[in-house]
Structures are given as C-alpha cells and as structure tokens.
Amino acid sequence: MSNAEAAAQELQAVAQELQMVRSQLQALSSQISEISITLDSLDSQDPDRPVYRAVGNLLLEVSDREALRVELDASRSAFADHSSKLEERETSLVSQYEELVKSFESR
C-alpha cells in the first residue's frame, strides 16, 4: 500500500468517526431536550393530579415526584457530561481531518 493510499484510508477513517460522533451528539442533544421538557412539565403539573411514567408497555403512577425529578436531573447531567466529552472529541477530529486534508492535497 502506498503512502497516498494509507493517507486516503486514514482520512476516510477520521471522516467516518467524525460522522459517528456528530450522530451521537445529535442523539444526546435530543435526549437532553426531552428530559428538560419532561422536567418543565413535571414542575408545571398540578401537585394534586397524578403523574405517570412509562415502564415498558405500562404506565405507572409516580408516587414520589421528587425522586423522579432527582433521577431525571441525574440522567440529564450524565448526558450533558457525555455530550461535552463528545464535543471535545469532535473538535479533535475536525483538527485531525483538516491536517490530513492539507497533507493529502500537498502531495
């Protein structure tokens, strides 16, 4: 395999990983948004009205709203932390991709 072929394969691998990272970031953003909307809805719900949670194919009444809120906040925080790490990886991959393109074009 020539150096040009190796460089092209490396460029392709970085582009594929970048695409995967961006897809994961989009999915995480959707999950974070969904949890935020759920928390807002939970806050605006009349405390005298029941709140339900989907568990598999069942809707179960939530007996402890505060525990649910804590769980949702923890999930949102975990998703946000993971998203931050992926954003750092994305930045690194973009730089790596740009460097590979420059070296590939200068051949």
C-alpha positions, -999 to +999 in steps of 0.1 A: +000+000+000+014+034-010+016+064+013-012+081-007-034+051-002-026+049+035-033+087+038-066+083+020-077+054+043-067+074+074-087+104+060-117+082+054-115+066+089-113+101+106-143+113+085-163+082+094-155+086+131-164+123+129-198+114+113-204+089+141-195+114+169-218+140+153-246+115+151-242+106+188-241+143+197-274+148+179-290+119+197-277+132+231-290+166+224-324+152+217-324+132+249-313+162+269-340+183+254-366+156+260-356+154+297-357+191+301-392+193+286-402+165+310-388+183+340-406+215+329-439+196+325-434+180+359-429+214+375-460+229+359-482+199+367-508+205+394-495+186+425-529+172+431-530+155+397-513+121+393-481+118+372-474+086+353-442+071+340-438+047+311-422+014+322-421-009+293-456-012+279-471+001+312-479+035+325-473+035+363-483+062+386-454+080+402-457+081+440-425+102+447-422+131+423-391+144+440-373+111+434-384+112+398-371+148+395-337+138+410-335+108+387-343+129+356-318+156+367-291+129+372-298+115+337-297+149+321-264+157+339-249+124+327-260+130+291-246+166+293-212+153+306-210+127+279-220+153+253-192+176+265-167+147+260-180+140+226-178+177+217-141+177+227-136+146+205-154+162+177-131+193+179-100+170+179-113+150+149-120+182+129-085+194+135-071+160+126-093+159+095-081+193+084-045+184+089-049+152+069-067+171+040-038+196+039-012+169+038-032+149+013-036+179-010+001+188-008+011+155-023 
